[in-house]
Amino acid sequence: MSKLESKIDFSVLITVRKANPNGDPLNGNRPREDFEGYGEMSDVCIKRKIRNRLQDMGEEIFVQSDERCVDGYKSLSERAKNCKELEEALKAKDKDAYVKKASEKWIDVRSFGQVFAFKDNKVSVGVRGPVSIHTGVSISPIEIMDLQITKSTNSEPNKEGNKSSDTMGSKYRVEFGLYRINGSINTQLAEKTGFTEEDAEKIKQALISLFENDASAARPDGSMEVRKVYWWRHNGKIGQYSSAKVHRSLVIKENDDLDDTPNSYDDYSITLNALEGLEPTIYDGI
């Protein structure tokens, strides 16, 4: 395993067509949007998809979703408690050893970090990960369709008996949207968790194939697609430029001659402003 010697910044462009990229459970699972109508994907949602892809690659994951649980543990505290290496560090009250063992075992811990604070633990341990993910935001305001659907079966009987089989419900989708996700990988934090060059490559491959094996009723196969991944590798641990300046160098806007609402990836112009000594490697999504 080789140490990560260079700071990395990245941007991912995603198209959404007739799908719900990230529903808000406090708003009837309606696609997330800000007050100006721009669509959003939370960093938690994006990290979940990265974790799933890493798990598909055979990596050990600490924060497993219920449907992807492979070790039989139904909670994070149970998973941590049954890790022999962590228990030994816990008994010795050695926080540094606890962080080291957790980071070595689980790639999502050494990538994103994790807070280990459970009722049975006598210590609280926090791990800061080197991989930071921004909230994904659409380039243009999104149009959300509210579809009325008919449920063919009843979930619960009412007081008078079963409801009729034509009970109505709602389903939401984004007609079309181009979303952008920014992120960075910090070398100083990578040293602390043991995050390596090989781990960075796995994160990159997860981003390129973000929606493989991710289909659902809200996101049918092919409705969400990674179009481009921009991968900036700096020439040292600090980097030549700030992450904000690197991300700003990628400019995406609607075509000037566009008369209507954007309806495809080709309705946008993408410009890379030159940063001396730093050019991204550009990958097509799978």
Secondary structure, 3 states (H helix, E strand, C coil): CCECCCCEEEEEEEEEEEECCCEEHHHCCEECECCCCEEEECHHHHHHHHHHHHHHCCCCCCCCCHHHCCCCCCCHHHHHHCCHHHHHHHHCCCHHHHHHHHHHHCHHHHHHEEEECCCCCCCCEEEECCEEECCEEEEEECCEEEEEEEECCCCCCECCECCCCCEEEEEEEEEEEEEEEEEEECHHHHHHHCCEHHHHHHHHHHHHCCCCCCCCCCCCCCCEEEEEEEEEECCCCCCCCCHHHHHHCEEEEECCCCCCCCCCHHHEEEEECCECCECCEEEECC
